[in-house]
Amino acid sequence: MTNPQLKLLTQNAQSICEQLERGQAETPLSDAVASLLREMHQPLLTVALLGLTPDSIERVFNWLYGDAFQGFSVDSKHWPGFMEVTLSESYAFGLRKKQKQQFEQQQAFVQALQIELGATRASVANPFALQAPSSRGVADLKLLIPDSATSLLDSPALLNAIIAQTNVALVAAPLRYTFSREDHDAVDALLANMQCFMPLLTVDELNEDAGLPEVGWWEQHKTPPQTYPPGLITTHVAAPLPELFTDPANAERQKLVERFLAQKLGNKLNAIFDRFQQEAGILEQRKARLNGAGGQDTTVDRAELDKLRQLLDDSTITIRKDLDSQIQQLPLQQSPLVSAVNQAIDNLNFSNLATEPAHSVIKLTLDEETLASLRKTVLTEAKASIKIYHQQAEKQLQALHEKLNQQLQTLAIPALPQFQIRDRHALYTALDQRLEVTLNYRGEMPKRTVMTRLGESRKLIMGISMGTMVLGGIAKAGWGIDLRQSIMLFAPIILVGGFIYTFIQWPKEDAEKLEKELDRVRDGLKSELRRVVSEVQRFIQQQLFDVLDQQKRDFQKDIQHTVQQHQETLRQQANQQKHKQQQSLQQIDQELSQWEGSQRQLERLRADTHGLIRSLA
C-alpha cells in the first residue's frame, strides 16, 4: 500500500504539470508524473544486479526464480547488453520496444529463449525484457542487469538508466573473489548512487573455505546508508530468500520503494520547477521586449522620396533627348520617309498630269489621284516612324517603371500599378487629320490642229518666197531665169511637205516641253514635300513629348498615391500592433500572476516531498 501522503503529493504534482502543459500537443512532464502514479498503484521492488562472473549471475537467477530457469545456464555467456527481468504470471521475452513473444509452458519458453539470446543485442534505449514466474515465492521484483562491469564503466548512459529506476543494488560474486580494477570502479560507481546494498556470495557450502573471511570484497567500498549482511548463494541446498524479496508488505521493502518513489517525485518536481523558471523567464523576456518595442515609424524618409522624384525627372529628360535625336533624323535624305517620297516623285510621268483643252493651248495641272497617292505614301511612312518611336518610348518608360519599383522596394513600399501609355493609333488618327499635300502648278502645251499645221507649212512657203525675192534679181540678170516664179511652181508640193514635216518635228518639241513641265512639277512637289516632312516631324515630336509629359505626371501621381496608401497602411498596422501589444502585456501579466501562485504551490510541494524523503530515511 503506497504512502497516502506520497500519493497525494504526486497527484498535486500532476495537477501542476497539467496546468503548465495545457494546450500542448506533447506533455512529457504530465506523462512522467502519470507514469509515477501508475508505479505507485502497483509498486515493484526494482533492484540492480551486477554479476562480476557469469556463474554468479546464473546462480542468482536459480536462487530467485527456481526451476523457471533450469537449463538457462547454457547460453548465459551470450546475454544481451542490458536486461530487465520481471516476475510475471506468464512466460515472455523480447526487446522492450518490440512485441514480446508469449509462452504458456516453461519448456518452450526456455528453448526459444536460448535461441533468441544468441541473436539479440539490447541497448540502453531498448533493453531485453524477460518475464517468468518464480517457483520460490518471489513477488513484484524486477532486476536490471548489465552484461558486465566493463559495460557499466564504458557507458554512462547505462549507469544513469539503472540509477533512474532503482535505489537498491545487488552485487554477486564468489565468496573469495579478487576484484580487478574495472570491477572495483564499477561497484564504486553503482553503490555511490544507491540507498540500499546487498552483497550476494556464491559459495560451495561443503568446501573447507566456506567461512566468511575477516575482510570480504563487499567491505572494500564505501557502502550506502542501508547495507544488508552478505547473502550466501549455496550450491547444494537452496539458501532461503529474504523477506525483502518475497513479502510485498515487508516494512523495509515498502520503505525502500516509497523512498525511491519519493526521490523520483522530488527529481520530477525539480524538473517541473526548472521548467517553471524557464517559462517564467520567457514571459519576463517577452514582457521586456514588448515594453521596449518602440512604435512603428509611419512616415517615409523625405530624402528618399526626393531621390525617387529626381530619378523620375532625370530619366524622363534622358528619354526625351533620345527620342528627339531619333526624330531629328526624319527629314534627312537617307530616312525611309524622304527616300520613299523622292522615289515616288521621280517616277511621275505625263499620265500623272491632268489636261484641260483650251482655244489654242492645253492647260496642265497635277492629277488629284497623284497627290492622294503621295499623301498616302507620306502617311504610311510617317506611321511606321511613329510606331518605332512609340515602341522605343514605351520600352524606356517600362524600364523607368521597373527602376521606380526597385527604389520603392528598398523603402518597403508596394510597387506602382501597371501604366498604360497613350495608344499610337490615336496619333495615327491625329496625323491623318492634319496631313495635307498641295501643289499650285499651272502649265500649258500648244494645241496642235490642222490649221496650225497648215499655218506652219504656209510659213515655210513664205520664207522661201522671201528668199527668192532677194536672190531672184541676181538669177534673172545673170542667167535670165525668173527664180521666184520657178520655185512657186513647187509651192503645193512644199505646202504638203511642210504639213507632213510637222508630224515629225512637233512630237519631239512637245516631248521636250513636257519634260520641262514634269521637272517643274517634280521640283514643286519636292519643295512641298520638304514642308510636309518638316510638319510631320514637328507633329511626331510634339505628340511623343506630350506622351512623355503625361506619363511623367501619371508616375508622379502614382508615387504620391502609393506612398500615401503605404503610410496609411503603416498607421493602421501600428495601431493594431499597439492594441495587440497591450493585449499581450495584459495576458503576460495574468500568466505571470498565475505562475507566481503555481510557483508558491510548487515550492510548498517540493518542501513537503523533501520532508517525506527525510522521514523515510
C-alpha positions as CSV (number, residue, x, y, z in Angstrom):
1,M,0.0,0.0,0.0
2,T,1.6,3.2,-1.1
3,N,2.1,6.0,1.4
4,P,-1.1,8.2,1.2
5,Q,0.9,11.4,1.6
6,L,3.2,10.4,-1.3
7,K,0.3,9.6,-3.5
8,L,-1.4,13.0,-2.6
9,L,1.8,14.9,-3.4
10,T,2.2,13.1,-6.7
11,Q,-1.4,13.9,-7.6
12,N,-0.8,17.6,-6.8
13,A,2.3,17.5,-8.9
14,Q,0.3,16.1,-11.8
15,S,-2.2,18.9,-11.4
16,I,0.6,21.5,-11.7
17,C,2.0,19.7,-14.7
18,E,-1.4,19.7,-16.5
19,Q,-1.6,23.4,-15.8
20,L,1.9,24.0,-17.1
21,E,1.4,22.0,-20.3
22,R,-2.2,23.0,-21.0
23,G,-2.7,23.2,-24.8
24,Q,0.5,21.4,-25.8
25,A,0.5,18.6,-28.3
26,E,3.1,16.7,-26.2
27,T,3.0,16.7,-22.4
28,P,6.3,15.0,-21.2
29,L,6.1,16.2,-17.6
30,S,2.4,15.2,-17.1
31,D,3.2,11.8,-18.7
32,A,6.1,11.3,-16.4
33,V,4.1,12.0,-13.3
34,A,1.2,9.9,-14.5
35,S,3.7,7.0,-15.0
36,L,4.9,7.5,-11.4
37,L,1.3,7.3,-10.2
38,R,0.9,4.0,-12.1
39,E,4.1,2.7,-10.4
40,M,2.6,3.7,-7.0
41,H,-0.6,1.8,-7.8
42,Q,1.3,-1.5,-8.4
43,P,4.7,-0.9,-6.9
44,L,7.6,-3.2,-7.9
45,L,10.8,-3.6,-6.0
46,T,13.3,-2.8,-8.7
47,V,16.9,-3.8,-7.9
48,A,20.2,-3.5,-9.9
49,L,22.0,-6.8,-10.2
50,L,25.7,-6.6,-11.1
51,G,27.3,-10.0,-11.5
52,L,31.1,-10.0,-11.5
53,T,31.2,-13.5,-13.0
54,P,28.8,-15.3,-15.4
55,D,28.4,-18.2,-12.9
56,S,27.3,-15.8,-10.2
57,I,24.5,-14.4,-12.4
58,E,23.3,-17.8,-13.2
59,R,23.2,-18.9,-9.6
60,V,21.4,-15.7,-8.5
61,F,18.7,-16.5,-11.2
62,N,18.3,-20.0,-9.9
63,W,18.2,-18.8,-6.3
64,L,15.5,-16.2,-7.1
65,Y,13.3,-17.9,-9.7
66,G,13.8,-21.6,-9.1
67,D,13.2,-24.1,-11.8
68,A,11.9,-21.4,-14.2
69,F,15.5,-21.0,-15.4
70,Q,16.6,-24.7,-15.4
71,G,18.7,-25.2,-18.5
72,F,19.2,-21.5,-18.8
73,S,22.9,-21.5,-17.9
74,V,23.9,-23.0,-21.2
75,D,23.7,-19.6,-23.1
76,S,24.1,-17.2,-20.2
77,K,27.5,-16.0,-21.6
78,H,25.7,-14.6,-24.6
79,W,23.2,-12.5,-22.9
80,P,22.3,-9.1,-24.4
81,G,23.9,-5.9,-23.2
82,F,21.1,-4.8,-20.9
83,M,18.3,-6.9,-19.5
84,E,15.1,-6.3,-17.4
85,V,13.9,-9.4,-15.7
86,T,10.4,-9.2,-14.1
87,L,8.2,-11.5,-12.1
88,S,5.1,-12.3,-14.1
89,E,2.4,-14.9,-14.2
90,S,3.3,-15.9,-17.8
91,Y,6.5,-16.6,-19.8
92,A,7.5,-13.8,-22.3
93,F,10.6,-12.2,-23.6
94,G,11.7,-9.7,-26.3
95,L,13.1,-6.2,-26.8
96,R,11.1,-3.8,-24.7
97,K,10.2,-1.6,-27.8
98,K,9.1,-4.6,-29.8
99,Q,6.2,-7.1,-29.4
100,K,7.2,-9.7,-26.9
101,Q,6.8,-13.5,-27.5
102,Q,4.4,-15.1,-25.1
103,F,4.7,-18.7,-23.9
104,E,2.4,-20.9,-21.8
105,Q,4.9,-23.7,-20.9
106,Q,8.3,-23.4,-19.4
107,Q,10.0,-25.9,-21.8
108,A,9.0,-23.9,-25.0
109,F,9.9,-20.7,-23.2
110,V,13.4,-21.9,-22.3
111,Q,14.1,-23.4,-25.7
112,A,13.1,-20.2,-27.6
113,L,14.9,-18.0,-25.1
114,Q,18.2,-19.9,-25.6
115,I,17.9,-19.3,-29.4
116,E,17.0,-15.7,-29.0
117,L,19.7,-14.7,-26.6
118,G,22.4,-15.6,-29.2
119,A,20.9,-13.3,-31.9
120,T,19.7,-10.3,-29.8
121,R,21.7,-7.3,-28.8
122,A,19.9,-4.9,-26.5
123,S,20.7,-1.3,-25.8
124,V,20.1,1.2,-23.1
125,A,17.2,2.7,-25.0
126,N,15.8,-0.7,-25.8
127,P,16.7,-3.3,-23.2
128,F,15.9,-7.0,-23.4
129,A,12.8,-7.6,-21.2
130,L,12.2,-11.1,-19.7
131,Q,9.1,-12.2,-17.8
132,A,8.7,-15.5,-15.9
133,P,7.0,-16.8,-12.8
134,S,9.0,-17.7,-9.7
135,S,8.7,-21.1,-8.1
136,R,10.3,-19.7,-4.8
137,G,7.7,-17.2,-3.9
138,V,9.5,-14.0,-5.2
139,A,6.8,-11.3,-5.7
140,D,6.8,-8.0,-7.5
141,L,10.5,-7.9,-8.2
142,K,12.3,-6.5,-11.3
143,L,16.0,-7.0,-11.9
144,L,18.1,-4.5,-14.0
145,I,21.1,-6.5,-15.3
146,P,24.1,-5.0,-17.2
147,D,26.1,-7.7,-19.1
148,S,29.3,-6.9,-17.3
149,A,31.1,-4.4,-15.1
150,T,33.1,-3.1,-18.1
151,S,29.9,-2.1,-20.0
152,L,28.8,-0.2,-16.9
153,L,32.0,1.8,-16.8
154,D,32.1,2.3,-20.6
155,S,28.5,3.6,-20.8
156,P,27.5,6.5,-18.5
157,A,24.0,6.2,-20.2
158,L,23.7,2.7,-18.9
159,L,24.6,3.7,-15.4
160,N,22.2,6.6,-15.5
161,A,19.4,4.3,-16.8
162,I,19.9,2.0,-13.8
163,I,20.2,4.8,-11.3
164,A,16.9,6.3,-12.6
165,Q,15.0,3.1,-11.9
166,T,16.2,1.8,-8.5
167,N,18.0,2.7,-5.3
168,V,18.8,-1.0,-4.4
169,A,21.9,-2.7,-5.6
170,L,22.8,-6.4,-5.6
171,V,26.4,-7.3,-6.3
172,A,27.0,-11.0,-6.9
173,A,30.5,-12.6,-6.9
174,P,32.2,-15.7,-5.4
175,L,33.0,-15.6,-1.7
176,R,36.7,-15.1,-2.1
177,Y,36.6,-13.2,-5.4
178,T,39.5,-10.9,-6.2
179,F,38.4,-7.6,-7.7
180,S,40.0,-6.3,-10.9
181,R,40.4,-2.5,-11.3
182,E,37.4,-2.5,-13.6
183,D,35.3,-4.4,-11.0
184,H,36.3,-2.1,-8.2
185,D,35.4,1.1,-10.3
186,A,32.1,-0.4,-11.5
187,V,31.0,-1.3,-8.0
188,D,32.0,2.1,-6.6
189,A,30.1,3.9,-9.4
190,L,27.0,1.8,-8.8
191,L,27.0,2.0,-4.9
192,A,27.7,5.7,-4.9
193,N,24.1,6.3,-6.1
194,M,22.2,3.7,-4.1
195,Q,20.2,3.8,-0.9
196,C,20.5,0.0,-0.2
197,F,23.2,-2.6,-0.8
198,M,23.1,-6.3,-0.5
199,P,26.2,-8.4,-1.4
200,L,25.4,-11.9,-2.7
201,L,28.2,-14.5,-2.2
202,T,28.2,-17.7,-4.3
203,V,29.8,-20.5,-2.2
204,D,30.0,-24.3,-2.1
205,E,28.9,-25.0,1.5
206,L,30.8,-28.3,1.5
207,N,34.1,-26.6,0.8
208,E,36.5,-26.1,3.7
209,D,36.9,-22.4,2.8
210,A,33.1,-21.7,3.0
211,G,33.5,-19.5,6.1
212,L,33.4,-15.7,5.7
213,P,36.8,-14.0,5.5
214,E,37.8,-11.3,8.0
215,V,37.5,-8.6,5.3
216,G,35.4,-9.6,2.3
217,W,35.3,-7.9,-1.0
218,W,31.9,-6.3,-0.1
219,E,33.6,-4.4,2.7
220,Q,36.2,-2.7,0.4
221,H,33.9,0.0,-0.8
222,K,32.0,3.0,0.5
223,T,28.6,1.4,1.2
224,P,25.2,3.1,1.0
225,P,23.3,4.1,4.2
226,Q,21.3,0.8,4.3
227,T,23.6,-2.2,3.8
228,Y,22.5,-5.8,4.4
229,P,24.7,-8.6,5.6
230,P,26.0,-10.8,2.8
231,G,23.6,-13.3,1.4
232,L,25.0,-16.8,0.7
233,I,24.0,-18.4,-2.5
234,T,24.8,-22.0,-1.7
235,T,25.4,-24.8,-4.2
236,H,23.7,-28.0,-2.9
237,V,20.9,-26.7,-0.8
238,A,18.9,-23.6,-1.9
239,A,19.5,-20.8,0.5
240,P,16.4,-19.1,2.0
241,L,15.2,-15.8,0.4
242,P,15.0,-12.6,2.4
243,E,11.5,-11.3,3.1
244,L,12.6,-8.2,1.2
245,F,12.0,-10.2,-2.0
246,T,9.1,-12.5,-1.0
247,D,6.8,-10.3,1.1
248,P,5.4,-7.2,-0.7
249,A,4.1,-6.0,2.7
250,N,7.6,-6.1,4.3
251,A,8.1,-2.8,6.1
252,E,11.7,-2.4,5.0
253,R,10.7,-3.1,1.4
254,Q,7.8,-0.7,1.5
255,K,10.1,2.0,3.0
256,L,12.7,1.4,0.2
257,V,10.1,1.5,-2.5
258,E,8.4,4.6,-1.0
259,R,11.7,6.4,-0.5
260,F,12.7,5.7,-4.1
261,L,9.3,6.8,-5.4
262,A,9.6,9.9,-3.2
263,Q,13.0,10.6,-4.6
264,K,11.7,10.2,-8.2
265,L,8.9,12.6,-7.3
266,G,11.5,15.0,-5.9
267,N,13.5,14.8,-9.1
268,K,10.4,15.4,-11.2
269,L,9.5,18.3,-9.1
270,N,12.9,19.8,-9.6
271,A,12.4,19.3,-13.4
272,I,9.0,20.9,-13.1
273,F,10.5,23.8,-11.1
274,D,13.2,24.3,-13.7
275,R,10.5,24.3,-16.4
276,F,8.6,26.9,-14.4
277,Q,11.6,29.1,-14.1
278,Q,12.3,28.7,-17.8
279,E,8.8,29.6,-18.8
280,A,8.6,32.5,-16.3
281,G,11.9,33.8,-17.7
282,I,10.5,33.6,-21.2
283,L,7.4,35.5,-20.1
284,E,9.6,38.2,-18.5
285,Q,11.7,38.5,-21.7
286,R,8.6,38.8,-23.8
287,K,7.2,41.5,-21.5
288,A,10.6,43.3,-21.6
289,R,10.6,43.1,-25.4
290,L,7.0,44.4,-25.6
291,N,7.7,47.3,-23.2
292,G,10.9,48.1,-25.1
293,A,9.4,47.9,-28.5
294,G,9.1,51.3,-30.0
295,G,6.1,52.4,-32.1
296,Q,6.4,51.6,-35.8
297,D,7.5,54.6,-37.9
298,T,4.6,55.5,-40.2
299,T,6.4,58.1,-42.3
300,V,8.6,57.7,-45.3
301,D,12.0,59.3,-45.4
302,R,11.6,62.6,-47.3
303,A,15.2,62.4,-48.6
304,E,14.5,59.0,-50.2
305,L,11.3,60.3,-51.8
306,D,13.3,63.3,-53.2
307,K,15.8,60.8,-54.7
308,L,12.8,58.9,-56.2
309,R,11.4,62.1,-57.8
310,Q,14.9,63.1,-59.0
311,L,15.2,59.7,-60.7
312,L,11.9,60.3,-62.4
313,D,12.9,63.8,-63.6
314,D,16.4,62.7,-64.9
315,S,15.1,59.6,-66.6
316,T,12.3,61.5,-68.4
317,I,14.8,64.1,-69.6
318,T,17.1,61.3,-70.9
319,I,14.2,59.6,-72.7
320,R,13.2,62.9,-74.2
321,K,16.7,63.5,-75.5
322,D,16.9,60.0,-77.0
323,L,13.6,60.4,-78.8
324,D,14.5,63.9,-80.1
325,S,17.8,62.7,-81.5
326,Q,15.9,59.9,-83.4
327,I,13.1,62.2,-84.7
328,Q,15.7,64.8,-85.9
329,Q,16.8,62.2,-88.5
330,L,13.3,62.1,-90.1
331,P,13.9,64.9,-92.7
332,L,17.3,63.5,-93.8
333,Q,17.7,62.3,-97.3
334,Q,18.5,58.7,-96.2
335,S,15.5,58.5,-93.9
336,P,12.8,55.9,-95.1
337,L,10.2,58.7,-95.3
338,V,12.2,61.1,-97.6
339,S,13.5,58.2,-99.7
340,A,10.1,56.8,-100.3
341,V,8.7,60.3,-101.2
342,N,11.6,61.1,-103.6
343,Q,11.2,57.8,-105.3
344,A,7.5,58.4,-105.9
345,I,8.2,61.9,-107.2
346,D,10.9,60.7,-109.6
347,N,8.5,58.1,-111.0
348,L,6.0,60.8,-112.2
349,N,5.2,60.8,-115.9
350,F,2.8,62.6,-118.3
351,S,0.0,60.3,-117.2
352,N,0.1,61.9,-113.7
353,L,-0.8,65.3,-115.3
354,A,-4.4,66.4,-115.8
355,T,-5.1,68.1,-119.2
356,E,-7.8,70.7,-120.0
357,P,-8.1,71.8,-123.7
358,A,-8.5,75.5,-124.4
359,H,-8.8,77.5,-127.6
360,S,-5.2,77.4,-128.6
361,V,-3.4,75.6,-125.8
362,I,-3.8,72.6,-123.5
363,K,-3.7,73.5,-119.8
364,L,-1.8,71.2,-117.4
365,T,-2.3,70.5,-113.7
366,L,-1.2,67.7,-111.3
367,D,-3.7,64.9,-111.1
368,E,-5.6,64.7,-107.7
369,E,-5.1,60.9,-107.5
370,T,-1.3,61.5,-107.8
371,L,-1.5,64.0,-104.9
372,A,-3.6,61.5,-102.9
373,S,-1.0,58.8,-103.6
374,L,1.8,61.0,-102.5
375,R,-0.1,61.8,-99.3
376,K,-0.7,58.1,-98.7
377,T,3.0,57.4,-99.1
378,V,3.9,60.2,-96.6
379,L,1.2,58.9,-94.2
380,T,2.3,55.3,-94.4
381,E,6.0,56.1,-93.8
382,A,5.1,58.6,-91.0
383,K,3.0,55.9,-89.3
384,A,5.9,53.5,-89.5
385,S,8.2,56.1,-87.9
386,I,5.6,56.8,-85.2
387,K,5.4,53.1,-84.4
388,I,9.2,52.8,-84.0
389,Y,9.4,55.9,-81.8
390,H,6.4,54.9,-79.8
391,Q,7.8,51.5,-79.1
392,Q,11.1,53.0,-78.1
393,A,9.4,55.4,-75.7
394,E,7.2,52.6,-74.3
395,K,10.3,50.4,-73.7
396,Q,12.2,53.2,-72.0
397,L,9.2,54.0,-69.8
398,Q,8.8,50.4,-68.8
399,A,12.5,50.4,-67.8
400,L,11.9,53.6,-65.8
401,H,8.8,51.9,-64.2
402,E,11.0,49.0,-63.0
403,K,13.6,51.3,-61.6
404,L,11.0,53.2,-59.7
405,N,9.6,49.9,-58.3
406,Q,13.1,48.8,-57.3
407,Q,13.6,52.1,-55.4
408,L,10.2,51.7,-53.7
409,Q,11.1,48.1,-52.8
410,T,14.2,49.3,-50.9
411,L,11.8,51.5,-48.9
412,A,9.5,48.6,-48.2
413,I,6.8,50.4,-50.2
414,P,4.4,48.4,-52.6
415,A,5.1,48.6,-56.3
416,L,3.4,51.1,-58.6
417,P,0.4,50.0,-60.7
418,Q,1.0,49.0,-64.3
419,F,1.0,52.0,-66.6
420,Q,-0.8,52.4,-69.9
421,I,0.9,54.6,-72.5
422,R,-1.3,56.5,-75.0
423,D,-2.2,54.3,-77.9
424,R,-0.3,55.1,-81.0
425,H,-3.4,54.6,-83.2
426,A,-4.7,57.9,-81.7
427,L,-1.5,59.5,-83.1
428,Y,-2.2,57.9,-86.4
429,T,-5.7,59.4,-86.5
430,A,-4.4,62.9,-85.5
431,L,-1.8,62.8,-88.1
432,D,-4.2,61.7,-90.8
433,Q,-6.5,64.6,-89.9
434,R,-3.7,67.2,-90.1
435,L,-1.6,65.9,-93.1
436,E,-2.2,67.8,-96.4
437,V,-0.2,67.7,-99.6
438,T,-0.9,70.5,-102.2
439,L,0.8,71.9,-105.3
440,N,-0.1,75.1,-107.1
441,Y,1.1,74.1,-110.5
442,R,-0.3,75.5,-113.8
443,G,1.3,74.6,-117.1
444,E,0.3,74.5,-120.8
445,M,1.1,72.8,-124.0
446,P,0.4,74.2,-127.6
447,K,-2.7,72.8,-129.2
448,R,-1.9,71.0,-132.5
449,T,-4.7,71.4,-135.2
450,V,-4.9,71.1,-139.0
451,M,-4.9,74.8,-139.3
452,T,-1.8,75.3,-137.1
453,R,0.0,72.6,-139.2
454,L,-1.1,74.4,-142.5
455,G,0.0,77.7,-141.0
456,E,3.4,76.1,-140.2
457,S,3.6,75.0,-143.9
458,R,2.5,78.4,-145.1
459,K,5.3,80.0,-143.0
460,L,7.7,77.7,-144.9
461,I,6.5,78.8,-148.3
462,M,6.6,82.5,-147.2
463,G,10.1,82.1,-146.1
464,I,11.1,80.5,-149.4
465,S,9.3,83.3,-151.3
466,M,11.1,86.0,-149.3
467,G,14.4,84.3,-150.1
468,T,13.7,84.1,-153.8
469,M,12.8,87.7,-153.9
470,V,16.3,88.5,-152.7
471,L,18.0,86.1,-154.9
472,G,15.6,86.4,-157.9
473,G,17.1,89.6,-159.4
474,I,20.6,88.1,-159.5
475,A,19.3,84.9,-161.1
476,K,17.3,86.9,-163.7
477,A,20.2,89.3,-164.5
478,G,22.8,86.6,-164.7
479,W,21.0,83.7,-166.2
480,G,17.7,85.2,-167.4
481,I,15.7,83.0,-165.1
482,D,12.7,84.1,-163.0
483,L,13.7,82.2,-159.8
484,R,10.7,83.2,-157.8
485,Q,8.2,82.1,-160.5
486,S,10.1,78.9,-161.0
487,I,10.1,78.0,-157.3
488,M,6.4,78.9,-156.9
489,L,5.6,76.2,-159.3
490,F,6.6,73.8,-156.5
491,A,4.6,75.6,-153.7
492,P,1.9,73.0,-153.4
493,I,4.5,70.3,-153.0
494,I,6.3,72.4,-150.4
495,L,3.0,73.1,-148.6
496,V,2.2,69.4,-148.4
497,G,5.8,68.5,-147.3
498,G,5.7,71.2,-144.6
499,F,2.4,69.8,-143.3
500,I,3.8,66.3,-143.2
501,Y,7.0,67.5,-141.5
502,T,5.0,68.9,-138.5
503,F,4.1,65.3,-137.7
504,I,7.8,64.5,-137.4
505,Q,9.2,67.6,-135.7
506,W,6.4,68.7,-133.4
507,P,6.3,65.5,-131.2
508,K,10.0,66.0,-130.4
509,E,9.3,69.6,-129.5
510,D,6.2,68.5,-127.4
511,A,8.3,65.8,-125.6
512,E,11.0,68.3,-124.7
513,K,8.4,70.8,-123.4
514,L,6.6,68.1,-121.5
515,E,9.8,67.0,-119.8
516,K,10.4,70.6,-118.7
517,E,6.9,70.7,-117.3
518,L,7.4,67.5,-115.4
519,D,10.7,68.9,-114.0
520,R,8.7,71.9,-112.8
521,V,6.2,69.5,-111.2
522,R,8.9,67.5,-109.5
523,D,10.7,70.5,-108.2
524,G,7.4,71.9,-106.8
525,L,6.5,68.6,-105.2
526,K,9.9,68.1,-103.6
527,S,9.6,71.6,-102.2
528,E,6.1,70.9,-101.0
529,L,7.1,67.5,-99.5
530,R,10.0,69.1,-97.6
531,R,7.5,71.3,-96.0
532,V,5.2,68.3,-95.3
533,V,8.0,66.2,-93.8
534,S,9.0,69.1,-91.5
535,E,5.4,69.4,-90.3
536,V,5.3,65.6,-89.8
537,Q,8.5,65.8,-87.8
538,R,7.2,68.6,-85.6
539,F,3.9,66.7,-85.1
540,I,5.5,63.5,-84.1
541,Q,7.9,65.3,-81.8
542,Q,5.2,67.3,-80.1
543,Q,2.9,64.3,-79.7
544,L,5.5,62.0,-78.3
545,F,6.8,64.7,-75.9
546,D,3.2,65.2,-74.8
547,V,3.0,61.4,-74.2
548,L,6.2,61.6,-72.1
549,D,5.0,64.6,-70.1
550,Q,1.6,62.9,-69.4
551,Q,3.3,59.7,-68.4
552,K,5.6,61.6,-66.1
553,R,2.6,63.3,-64.4
554,D,0.9,59.9,-64.1
555,F,4.1,58.4,-62.5
556,Q,4.2,61.3,-60.0
557,K,0.5,60.8,-59.1
558,D,1.0,57.0,-58.7
559,I,4.1,57.6,-56.5
560,Q,2.2,60.1,-54.3
561,H,-0.9,57.8,-54.1
562,T,1.2,54.7,-53.4
563,V,3.2,56.4,-50.7
564,Q,0.1,57.8,-49.0
565,Q,-1.6,54.4,-49.1
566,H,1.6,52.8,-47.6
567,Q,1.7,55.4,-44.8
568,E,-2.0,54.8,-44.1
569,T,-1.4,51.1,-44.0
570,L,1.6,51.6,-41.6
571,R,-0.6,53.7,-39.4
572,Q,-3.3,51.1,-39.3
573,Q,-0.7,48.4,-38.6
574,A,0.9,50.5,-35.9
575,N,-2.5,50.9,-34.2
576,Q,-3.2,47.2,-34.5
577,Q,0.2,46.4,-33.2
578,K,-0.2,48.7,-30.3
579,H,-3.5,47.2,-29.5
580,K,-2.1,43.7,-29.7
581,Q,0.9,44.7,-27.6
582,Q,-1.4,46.0,-24.9
583,Q,-3.4,42.8,-25.0
584,S,-0.2,40.7,-24.9
585,L,1.1,42.6,-21.9
586,Q,-2.2,42.1,-20.1
587,Q,-2.1,38.4,-20.9
588,I,1.5,38.1,-19.8
589,D,0.7,39.9,-16.5
590,Q,-2.1,37.5,-15.9
591,E,0.1,34.5,-16.8
592,L,2.9,35.7,-14.5
593,S,0.4,36.2,-11.7
594,Q,-0.9,32.6,-12.2
595,W,2.7,31.3,-12.4
596,E,3.6,33.0,-9.2
597,G,0.8,31.3,-7.5
598,S,1.7,28.0,-9.1
599,Q,5.3,28.5,-8.2
600,R,4.5,29.0,-4.5
601,Q,2.4,25.9,-4.6
602,L,5.2,24.0,-6.3
603,E,7.7,25.2,-3.7
604,R,5.5,24.0,-0.9
605,L,5.1,20.7,-2.7
606,R,8.9,20.4,-3.0
607,A,9.3,21.1,0.7
608,D,6.7,18.5,1.7
609,T,8.4,15.9,-0.6
610,H,11.8,16.5,0.9
611,G,10.3,16.3,4.3
612,L,8.7,12.9,3.3
613,I,12.1,11.7,2.0
614,R,13.8,12.6,5.2
615,S,11.1,10.8,7.2
616,L,11.6,7.6,5.1
617,A,15.4,7.6,5.6
